[in-house]
């Protein structure tokens, strides 16, 4: 675990610069990525660099209640002030997105 974390810091530093490796209150990184898939790619690269490909699986706490907007609508751009609403998707679309992630990455939960 900690080896992957340290490799993740190196990967993030290489792509986004030293400032992006600052950690939050819970020890997580917050680089300026464009989408969730980019985050999963960073994690997968760190797993590979640490030599744990096929030995580590990813668990996600998506906190969907934070971006649920009612009426079966989820806003993937909920943190952007004055969002244009173009990133709002249905529950079925969100399920399909998670399914896609599970097919492309070693995600177990």
N, C-alpha and C positions, 0 to 999 in steps of 0.2 A: 503494500500500500504506500508506504512513505517513499519508496523508490520511484514509483509512478508519479507521485505528487511533485517530487523534485525534478523529474524529467519534464513534467507538464510546465513547471515554471520556466525551464530552459526553452521549451518550444514556444511558449507565449512570448518570452523575451525576444527570441529570434524573429518572430513575426510582427510583434506590436511594440517592441521597445521596453526598456526597463520600467517605465512608469506603469505599464500594464500588469506588472507582477506584484503590485501592492495587494495585500489581502484584506478582506473585510473582517467584521467581528467574529464570524464563524469560520474563518480560515480559508474562505473561497476566493478564487481569482475572479476578476470581472473585466476581461479585455473587451475592447470595442468590436465585437463580432457582429456580423450581419444577420445571422439566423442560428437556430438551434442545431442544425446539421453541422455548421462550422464548429460549434462547441464539441460535438461528438467526435468530429474529425481530430480536433486537438487532443482529446482524451485518448483516442485510439492511437495516435502517433506517439503519445507519451508511453502508453502500454507497450508498444512495439520497441521503442528505444530502451525501455527498462528490461526487455527480454521476456516479457510475460504474455506474448500473444498466445491465445488459446488457453491460458491459465487464469485469466481474470475476466470477470463479467461485470457489466455496468448496471447499476441500479439508479433509477431516476425518481426523484420526488418532484413532480411537475407542478404541484400546487395549483391545479386547475381552477380551484375556487377563487383564486386571485384574479383570473381573467375571464371568468364566466360573467356574462352580461345579461343573463335571463333569456327566456324564449329560445332555448337551445342554441345560444350564440356564444362563441368564445372569441375574444379580441386578442390576437397574438401580438398586437402592437399597443397594448394597454399602457405601457410606460411612456409612450410618446405623447407629449402635450399636443393638443390640436390634431390628433390622428385623423386621417381622412376616412377611416373605416374600411379601407381596402383589405385589411388583414383579418377581418371578421370571418369566422368559419362556423359551420354547424358541428354538432356533436359527432355526427357520422364522419365528417371530414377530419375532425381531430383524431378520432379512432383510427382512421386510415393513415394519418400522418404518423401516429405512434407505431402502427403496424409496419410502416415503411422503415422507421428507425430500427425496429426489432429485426427486420430482415437484413439490414445493412450493417448493423453493429451488434456486438455481443451483449445485448441487453437482456436481463432476466426479470427485472421488475421496474 
